[in-house]
Amino acid sequence: MSQMIKRGNELIRICPSNKQKIEYSTSGGRAWSTRCLNGGYGDFLDLTDNGKEMLAMTSKGLYYSTSEGRAWSKRS
């Protein structure tokens, strides 16, 4: 896992200054916008993309997203 992944034409990362925020860039990382500001997921620690969904390890467990990181659900 890592703190930044490439998904389609976007870079998606855990914000370096706020681990509760997911950001995205469509400019190759020159500019970043907020995609998700913690909805109770805890601190984001790692991200991965398995092609079907994004996975995030957080301080509250494993979460998955099928919306490019806009919303997350806990994986049980």
N, C-alpha and C positions, 0 to 999 in steps of 0.2 A: 504494500500500500504506500501511498505518498500523500503529500499535502497539495498537489496540483495534478490534474488530469486533463487530457485533451478529449473532447467529445464533440464529434462533428467539426464545425468551424469555430468552436469555442474552447477557450481554456477556462477551467473551473478550479478554484482553489479555496483553501481555508485561509481566511484573512490573517496575515502575519501579526497584526496588532490587536485582533479581537477573535479569539478562537471559537466564538459563538456565532460567527458570520461566515457565510459562503458567498464568494464573489465570482464573477465571470468577466471574460474579456473577449471581444470579437476583433480586437486590434493587435493580436499577437502579444498581449501583455503590456501594451503601452498605456492603456487606460482600463480601469476596473470599475464595475458596478455591483451593487449588492443584489444577490439572488435570493438569499434567505438569511434572515436575522433570527437567531435562536427562538424556536417555539417550544422551549422546554427540553431540548435534546441534550443539553450539557455542552461541554467543550468538544468541538470537533478535533479529532486526533489524526485520523488517516482517511484517505479517499481511495476508491478504486472503481473501475468501470468494467463490468463483465459483458458489455454489449447489449444487454437487455435492461439493466438497471444499474444505478450507481449505488455503491455501498459506502457507508461511513462508520468508522469506529469512533464512538464518542465516550465521554466520561460516564455516560449512563447506559452504554451497551451498543449493540450493533443495529444500525438503521439502514433502510433502503429507500430509494427514490426512483420513481418512474417518470418524473417530471423535470428532469435535468437539474435536480437539487432545489426546486421551489418548495417542495413539501417532502417530509420524511415520515416513515412509519417504522415502528420498532419491529425488528425481526426476532421472533420468539424461538 
